[in-house]
């Protein structure tokens, strides 16, 4: 059985007619619009804007004012029984130099100043190595130097003493302290005596630091 299309449903036969019909309708619509509106004027909308007013303020110029000089000091009259001295005489200004009569300051302290050290330090033991520490059997205090007392110099002088096997002081070394106190401290330090320092059940040489205090009573 052979199928056949109805002429109304065959689009290939009618598409040309439909296209030209649409073109004609469109052209007619454009022609009517041109006849109804021959010219179109486009107007721009102008927005109203308030003017901006800029005002300049006059700022006064600043000036630096200097203070007036202080008034002169009042004159102090001198009360004197001498008739030769006028009534308007005043006391003259005197410059005092308070540092003129002072003695010069002592010299700077020099640490580790070696004084009369005999032998090598490696031959002397230290306290932490000993089994039995020495005990001072004779102590001599140094005399206060007159110069140091006048200058009111106080402080502590640390002396390192080098002891032999019998506990006698062989030599000394100043570790710290004012130089004006060194000489009297050395003279006192060499007179000290100790019990022998023991290590491994035998006496040994020892170096020990001893402080000497100087205070003005």
TIGUVEX-293080 format. One record per residue (C-alpha): residue in one letter; x, y, z. Coordinates in steps of 0.25 Angstrom, whole numbers, plus 5000, padded with zeros to 4 digits. Layout:
AXYZ
...
END
This chain:
X500050005000
X500650134996
X500550255005
X500250394999
X500250535006
X499150635006
X499550754998
X499250845010
X500250765018
X501350775008
X502250885012
X503250875000
X502050924991
X501651045000
X502951095006
X503251194994
X501851244995
X501951265010
X503351335009
X502851434999
X501651465007
X502451505019
X503351595011
X502251665005
X501551685019
X502851735025
X503151835014
X501751895015
X501951915030
X503251985028
X502552075018
X501352115027
X502352145038
X503152245029
X501852305024
X501352325039
X502652375044
X503452445033
X504552505042
X504952465057
X505652575065
X506452525077
X506552625089
X507552615100
X507152635114
X507852745121
X507952725136
X507952845144
X509152855153
X509352965164
X510653045163
X511753005173
X512253135181
X513753125187
X514053225198
X515453265201
X515653295216
X516753395219
X517653335230
X518453445238
X519953425237
X520553375250
X521753445256
X522653405267
X522753495279
X523953505288
X523853525302
X524453655308
X525753645316
X525653625331
X525753745339
X527053775345
X527353725359
X527153825370
X528453885376
X528753835390
X529453955398
X530653915407
X530453955422
X531754005427
X532254095438
X533354155430
X532954295425
X533854275413
X532954175407
X531854235398
X530354205401
X530154155387
X531254055388
X530853905384
X531553775386
X532353735374
X532153605367
X533253505372
X533553375364
X533953265373
X534753145368
X534453035377
X535252935370
X536553015371
X536952955384
X536552815382
X537652715380
X537752635366
X536952505366
X537652375368
X538152305356
X537352195350
X537352055356
X538151955347
X537751815349
X538651695349
X539851775352
X540951675355
X541851705367
X543051625372
X542551495367
X543651385367
X543551255360
X542551195351
X541051205355
X540851055350
X541651015362
X540651065372
X539350995375
X537951055377
X537051045389
X536050945381
X537150845379
X537550835394
X537150725404
X537450815416
X537350965414
X538351055421
X537951145433
X538551285436
X539451275448
X539951425447
X539151535441
X539751675439
X538851795436
X539351905427
X539552045432
X538652155425
X539452245416
X539352395421
X539152435406
X538052335404
X537352385417
X537452535413
X536852505400
X535752415408
X536052295399
X535452165404
X535252025397
X535851885397
X537151835392
X537151695387
X538551625388
X538951495383
X539951425392
X540951315388
X541251225399
X542351115400
X542250985407
X542451035421
X541351135419
X542251265418
X541951365408
X542951365397
X542351475388
X541051555386
X540251615374
X539251725374
X537951685367
X537151805369
X537051935378
X537452085378
X538952105374
X539152195387
X538852065395
X539751965388
X541051995395
X540551985410
X539751855406
X540951785400
X541751815413
X540651755421
X540351635412
X541851585412
X541751575427
X540651475428
X540851335432
X539951205430
X539951065433
X540450975422
X539550935411
X539350785409
X539150705397
X539250555396
X539850555410
X540950655407
X541150805408
X541050875395
X541251025390
X539951105389
X539451235383
X538251295391
X537551435389
X537351515402
X536551645402
X537051765411
X535951875414
X536252015416
X535152105424
X535352235430
X534752235444
END
